[in-house]
Amino acid sequence: MLANSRLARALCEPLPVAAMASAIVDVVYVNYLVPAHELAPLVPHGLEIQRVGAEHDRAVLSFLTYRHGHLGPARLERFRRFLPSPVQSNWRVYVTDPRTGRRGVYFVSTAVNQIAYALGGRLLCEGLPMHLLRRASVGTRDGGRRVDLRLDPGTGSGPDAVGEFLVADTPGTGPWRSAFASYPQMLAHVVPQDRALSVQPWHHRVTRQEITVDISSEGCVPLVGAVRSRYAQALVGDLEPFSFLVRNVDFRFDREVREPDR
């Protein structure tokens, strides 16, 4: 009831959002190359889908799932080690604010497996459609050669996914090949996530969250394996995904900025 309360949201909306930090591990990216016209309806008015490919007729939907490392206010510094490390999954498309030219990601859905973080994200952060998962896990085994992913929304409305992967060599082709000339070029489009954009039509404005996540293409480990997800299938049909792993990265949510009213 609190998560869906319009009153609670209205009361929390003016509150400033503190800078947050986390030492993230085992980030699994699952990506789909989709006809752009199929993803465009997911993007709110005021933002535009980023198009890729020689004909500019494709777009990318990706979901990344990872385990936080003591997510909490950055000012706590070493005392953050007493905070939990939830598993989070972000489902997003790549967008541009045509008025400013700023590029970023727009969250179609986000989910986490701990209720305090789910409530905090939903009530305090603009454009973060946070759901609570019943169970979630992501991690490596067999010396880091195998990767497992599980998202179980239970009876809730969060996304679901089951994935089993093996570490692989850098591929020369794959589902990404029809829009990107090389694997590094694909990574250069998919990996950047230093800004999230959302629209608040009732205020006639765009809000951006500025994020620091330093991921190099050398830190991206190709994966092969199967992914099953009813949520993904509803968005992209039976398209084949392409996946990779980032073993660890430092995350910092720097600030939330509300653009001037349109």
KADAKA-V951166 format. One record per residue. N is the residue number from 1. PHI is phi in degrees with one decimal (none if undefined). Layout:
n: [N:N]
phi: [PHI:PHI]
//
This chain:
n: [1:2:3:4:5:6:7:8:9:10:11:12:13:14:15:16:17:18:19:20:21:22:23:24:25:26:27:28:29:30:31:32:33:34:35:36:37:38:39:40:41:42:43:44:45:46:47:48:49:50:51:52:53:54:55:56:57:58:59:60:61:62:63:64:65:66:67:68:69:70:71:72:73:74:75:76:77:78:79:80:81:82:83:84:85:86:87:88:89:90:91:92:93:94:95:96:97:98:99:100:101:102:103:104:105:106:107:108:109:110:111:112:113:114:115:116:117:118:119:120:121:122:123:124:125:126:127:128:129:130:131:132:133:134:135:136:137:138:139:140:141:142:143:144:145:146:147:148:149:150:151:152:153:154:155:156:157:158:159:160:161:162:163:164:165:166:167:168:169:170:171:172:173:174:175:176:177:178:179:180:181:182:183:184:185:186:187:188:189:190:191:192:193:194:195:196:197:198:199:200:201:202:203:204:205:206:207:208:209:210:211:212:213:214:215:216:217:218:219:220:221:222:223:224:225:226:227:228:229:230:231:232:233:234:235:236:237:238:239:240:241:242:243:244:245:246:247:248:249:250:251:252:253:254:255:256:257:258:259:260:261:262]
phi: [none:-64.9:-62.7:-100.2:-78.2:-68.0:-65.0:-61.0:-64.3:-64.3:-71.3:-84.5:-56.3:-74.7:-68.6:-70.0:-100.6:-70.5:-61.9:-120.3:-140.1:-162.1:-99.5:-79.0:-131.6:54.6:-90.1:-104.2:-94.7:-118.6:-128.4:-132.9:-95.3:-125.9:-52.0:-59.1:-67.7:-81.2:-90.3:-54.0:-65.0:-76.8:-93.7:-71.3:-58.6:112.2:-125.6:-127.1:-68.0:-80.9:-103.1:-130.0:96.0:-59.7:-97.4:52.1:-115.2:-121.3:-146.3:-115.2:-111.1:-134.3:-128.1:-120.8:-123.3:-157.8:-105.1:-67.1:-116.1:60.4:-71.9:-178.6:-57.0:-61.9:-68.5:-73.1:50.3:-66.0:-76.4:-64.0:-63.7:-89.0:-91.5:-68.5:-128.5:-71.3:-91.8:-128.2:-133.2:-114.6:-109.2:-149.0:-119.3:-100.2:-134.7:-131.8:-88.4:-64.5:-75.6:-106.3:81.3:-71.6:-107.6:-172.2:-116.5:-115.4:-81.8:-76.1:-158.7:-139.1:-152.9:-147.7:-103.6:-132.3:-66.0:-62.2:-71.6:-63.2:-66.7:-60.4:-64.3:-70.2:-85.8:-103.9:-109.0:-68.8:67.8:-115.8:-77.1:-79.6:-117.6:-99.9:-91.1:-69.4:-145.5:-156.3:-152.5:-154.0:174.9:-110.2:-150.5:52.2:68.4:86.6:-86.4:-116.4:-131.8:-122.1:-138.2:-140.2:-128.4:-121.7:-78.9:63.0:-92.1:-82.4:-102.6:-74.4:-74.7:-118.7:-168.5:-134.6:-139.1:-131.7:-131.6:-121.9:-66.0:-133.1:-75.3:-61.0:-79.8:-93.8:-153.3:161.2:-59.6:-76.3:-66.4:-74.7:-122.2:-127.4:-73.0:-153.4:-62.3:-59.1:-65.2:-62.0:-61.2:-61.9:-87.1:-79.0:-71.4:-54.2:-151.6:-88.5:-156.7:-111.8:-120.9:-146.3:-121.0:-114.9:-61.9:-69.0:-105.5:56.8:-148.2:-108.5:-114.0:-123.8:-105.7:-92.0:-129.3:-111.2:-140.4:-96.8:-118.7:-95.1:-63.5:-67.3:-87.7:-98.1:-102.6:-60.1:-127.0:-125.1:157.1:-99.4:-128.8:-118.3:-158.1:-65.8:-64.6:-63.9:-61.7:-65.3:-89.0:-126.7:72.7:-100.5:-61.9:-82.0:-84.1:-129.8:-131.6:-156.2:-121.8:-115.7:-72.4:-161.4:-162.4:-87.4:-112.7:-143.6:-88.7:-86.3:-166.5:-112.8:-121.2:-99.4:-66.2:-55.2:-57.6:-79.4]
//
